[in-house]
Structures are given as structure tokens and as C-alpha cells.
Amino acid sequence: MSESPISDLYQDLALAEFYDLAPRPRPDFAYCTTLAANARSVLDLGCGTGVLAAALAAGRQVTAVDPAAAMLRLAQTRADAEAVTWVQADATTLRLGRRFDLIVLTGHSFQVFLTRAAQRAVLATIAAHLAPAGRFVFDTRNPAFAGAKERNRAETEHQITHPVHGPVDAWNISHYDPASGILSFSNSYRITATGETRSASARILYTPREVLEGLIREAGLSVEHWLGNWSGAAFAPRSREIIPVGRLA
Ligand SMILES: C[S@@+](CC[C@H](N)C(=O)[O-])C[C@H]1O[C@@H](n2cnc3c(N)ncnc32)[C@H](O)[C@@H]1O
């Protein structure tokens, strides 16, 4: 089992249903869709509510994995859910006994693995499920990116509209420990109509590129391109993202 506990942000249905309401661009979806063009099979690890998995399922076999029942429940109620094979499992121990043309971990799912052991385990899962000519891609935020990692309520508060609860005030608070690379954060949602506030916290790990490079190599994988964002720019030391695109070594 993963040494990284699953946050209530993903396990509690009342919180998980806010996940797709967050206003964030998803350039990762466009990149992964292009990468999937010649793939007949795709494995999505840490698929969350399954938006990408479902979008990729037209014309190919997609298996989408997440240990959080609430996220998977939301994924399975999508209109286009039937085309995807949904698996409730931990990506660090998953062994499906088959290989895929493309393996993706989007939305910084790689950062939920909080120890080197857990990171090694998920990379081993990627290696165990990649077809000989298959590709993998994932994103992890660059610890050297200059953007703020400490955030408070005033800086992050914004309004969203929940389909059932109506207007909601949402905010997040985060604290970063550079020594460990762990960012602790909480997401909160205050439902205007009732005044009820729902909150949960989680932790994610930031990994320097040189450390990641070693872990990927140890797992028997090799990187063809290091990207610095999902628009496809090459990685630079201060890039926002670290995005390895690679295959079996
Ligand atoms: C930030 S969300 C990303 C979801 C989705 N990939 C996206 O792009 O929106 C992180 C996801 O990782 C999942 N997760 C947490 N622990 C995991 C584990 N051990 N194995 C696989 N997924 C895990 C969470 O349940 C959550 O759905």
C-alpha cells in the first residue's frame, strides 16, 4: 500500500464533487490527446474524476486507475464513462498483467506520492505496464519555479457555482517546507446559501529534476523529452513544470 494517505479532498464525495469546478486551464489534456494519437491502449494513473480518460476513450482502450472511491464514483457517472475500464487501486502496487501504448499521470498526480519509496513504486508500475514502444508522460511542479508556494485565503478566494448548492466561496491555504519539499495545503468551500464550510487538507511532494532523472533511470525508464510546460516548451531550470516524456530504457 502507498505510504501516502489519500486526502478527503478525493475520498469524501462532498469534497470530491468540487474538484472539476475549480477554474483551471487544462493544457495537459491537449498534449496527452496528441500523444495518444497512435496509441491503441492508454493507462491513466490517478485518473481522478476521469475527464481525460473519458476523452481519450474514443477509438482506443482506456484503463483508468484511482484508489479514491469518491473520485471514481464521479468518473463512473460521466455520460461517456462506459467506454473506460475503471479500476479502484493504488498506483504503487497496481499490476494489471498487461501493457499499454501510453501511460499518463496528469494534474500532478505524481506529487501525491510523498516518499522516495512511493515514487520508486509508481515508476516501477509504469515500467511494468509499458509496451515495448509505449510512452509515458507525467507532470510535477518544479520546486525551482519562482512562483509563490505560500498562499492564504485572501490571495486565493474566488467564487464558483456548484450545480446543486449554487454560489460557493472557495479558497486554499498552503505552506511549503523547502527542506522536505512537502507542500501542505487545505481547500475550503463555503456554501453561500447555508453558510456551511467544507474543508480538507492534503500534502504533495516537490522533486528537483535531477532527483527525478535518477529515479526514472533506476526504474528502467528513459526520458526522450523534458518539457517545462504542457505547451511543449523544453524544460529550463526555472520552468513552472517538470514533464518527462519517455519510454522503457
Ligand atoms: C490532483 S488529482 C489529479 C486527478 C486527475 N489526474 C486530473 O488530472 O485531474 C490526484 C489524484 O491522485 C489520486 N491518488 C492519490 N493517491 C493515489 C495512489 N496511491 N495511486 C493512484 N492515484 C492516487 C487521488 O485520489 C486523485 O484523484
PDBQT file of the ligand as one rigid body, heavy atoms in Angstrom, charges set to zero:
ROOT
HETATM    1  C1  LIG A 301      -4.741  16.191  -8.217  1.00  0.00    +0.000 C 
HETATM    2  S1  LIG A 301      -5.714  14.779  -8.547  1.00  0.00    +0.000 S 
HETATM    3  C2  LIG A 301      -5.452  14.565 -10.296  1.00  0.00    +0.000 C 
HETATM    4  C3  LIG A 301      -6.613  13.852 -10.953  1.00  0.00    +0.000 C 
HETATM    5  C4  LIG A 301      -6.573  13.767 -12.484  1.00  0.00    +0.000 C 
HETATM    6  N1  LIG A 301      -5.460  13.005 -12.977  1.00  0.00    +0.000 N 
HETATM    7  C5  LIG A 301      -6.567  15.132 -13.130  1.00  0.00    +0.000 C 
HETATM    8  O1  LIG A 301      -5.728  15.376 -13.986  1.00  0.00    +0.000 OA
HETATM    9  O2  LIG A 301      -7.448  15.954 -12.828  1.00  0.00    +0.000 OA
HETATM   10  C6  LIG A 301      -4.730  13.490  -7.831  1.00  0.00    +0.000 C 
HETATM   11  C7  LIG A 301      -5.391  12.134  -7.889  1.00  0.00    +0.000 C 
HETATM   12  O3  LIG A 301      -4.432  11.156  -7.418  1.00  0.00    +0.000 OA
HETATM   13  C8  LIG A 301      -5.178  10.172  -6.741  1.00  0.00    +0.000 C 
HETATM   14  N2  LIG A 301      -4.305   9.348  -5.886  1.00  0.00    +0.000 N 
HETATM   15  C9  LIG A 301      -3.992   9.525  -4.580  1.00  0.00    +0.000 A 
HETATM   16  N3  LIG A 301      -3.243   8.505  -4.143  1.00  0.00    +0.000 NA
HETATM   17  C10 LIG A 301      -3.066   7.677  -5.196  1.00  0.00    +0.000 A 
HETATM   18  C11 LIG A 301      -2.405   6.424  -5.371  1.00  0.00    +0.000 A 
HETATM   19  N4  LIG A 301      -1.751   5.837  -4.359  1.00  0.00    +0.000 N 
HETATM   20  N5  LIG A 301      -2.463   5.829  -6.585  1.00  0.00    +0.000 NA
HETATM   21  C12 LIG A 301      -3.115   6.424  -7.624  1.00  0.00    +0.000 A 
HETATM   22  N6  LIG A 301      -3.750   7.594  -7.510  1.00  0.00    +0.000 NA
HETATM   23  C13 LIG A 301      -3.739   8.215  -6.311  1.00  0.00    +0.000 A 
HETATM   24  C14 LIG A 301      -6.214  10.974  -5.974  1.00  0.00    +0.000 C 
HETATM   25  O4  LIG A 301      -7.257  10.149  -5.491  1.00  0.00    +0.000 OA
HETATM   26  C15 LIG A 301      -6.628  11.991  -7.013  1.00  0.00    +0.000 C 
HETATM   27  O5  LIG A 301      -7.713  11.532  -7.772  1.00  0.00    +0.000 OA
ENDROOT
TORSDOF 0
